[in-house]
Amino acid sequence: MPPLLSLIVPHHNHLRSLPRLLDSVLAQSFRNLEVVLVDDRSDEPCGPIVEAYRNKGLDIVLLEHGTRIYTMKARLEGMRAARGAIIGFADADDMLWGTEAVEKNVDIFQTERPDILHFRTVRIDRSGNFRAWFSDMDPPVDRQEGRAIFHNYVTSPRFQQLSTVWNKYFSRNLALEVCEALEGSGVLRYLEDACICLTGMFHAGTYVGSSHAGYGYAYDFSDEPQKYREGHEWAVSVWRMLRYLPPYFAQRGCPEESLRALRRTLSDRLCVKVGHAGMAAIERDGPFVSDATLDALLEHVDERTFIKVLLLGAGLNAKKILGCLQTLLPRADDAEAP
């Protein structure tokens, strides 16, 4: 009999923290689950750890790669390989919370039968001890249906905080639909959570929020400077999402109002996360990235130019970035040329 829940875990060089995650899975009262561990070319093999936990009774499927495929492809591969009717997610350096979290949230999933179940998150330290509630990651509502799920998500002021997969369960059908949709997205390592959540929210028919905490997030705030140093790679992911997702959703009947909100969200809120053109400059100098300008930017420039333009926003110089963007708009005489 296949497991009811499949937990997808991408893994790259997390041998020290992986046992803590697996211990937290073993500690759960709910046991009808599997861990789908996708080893993305770690420097050291994780086979011995996997065998040790199999001997403890944990059902683990190990998918190994000799070359890097990065987080997005690792998640998608794990979702495709999963046998469960419910698909969950975890990172190898985090842990499941408590001992009854999975059981309580699976019970809600089986009762409500949603496409997405969203539960609460706690912040833990490196030892796995409770530090604080991540209340801004809590489900925004108890239940949503239809197009309201996607629209409320892309217009939420908490979009960035809600764009995490590891505090959500997907139905198997939705997970497979997301896999099919994102094969060509080009997103590899950064912001793959937001990409998966956007696609899942778009295709979901029913979304349910749970009051039960289910995940322990070991966020290391001391690593924030490194995230900013990697900002150009984050910008690549934003660029690829802007190129790929709006046309994908438009072809499938997404209302124009939601598309506009999506593009504003991706260009503003995700960019400001990595210190690029964002809300701080908009609030001070007024909106400067119009839909028409963004359309022209995406149509007429390559990836390198787009990233350069975003980087100009690091100093929050709205007027300078506006001037650069406006030069990319097609001139009237160009439009009239045969």
Secondary structure, DSSP 8 states (H G I E B T S, - for coil): ---SEEEEEEESS-TTTHHHHHHHHHTSS---EEEEEEEES-SS--HHHHHHHHHTT--EEEEEESS--HHHHHHHHHHHH--SSEEEE--TTSEE-TTTHHHHHHHHHHHH--SEEEEEEEEE-TTS-EEEE-GGGS-SSSEEETHHHHHHHHT-TTHHHH--STTEEEEHHHHHHHHHHHTTS---SSSHHHHHHHHHHHH-SEEEEEEEEEEEE---GGGHHHHHHTHHHHHHHHHHHHHHHHHHHHHTT--HHHHHHHHHIIIIIHHHHTTSS-HHHHHHH-----HHHHHHHHHH--HHHHHHHHHHGGGT-HHHHHHHHHTTS--HHHHH--
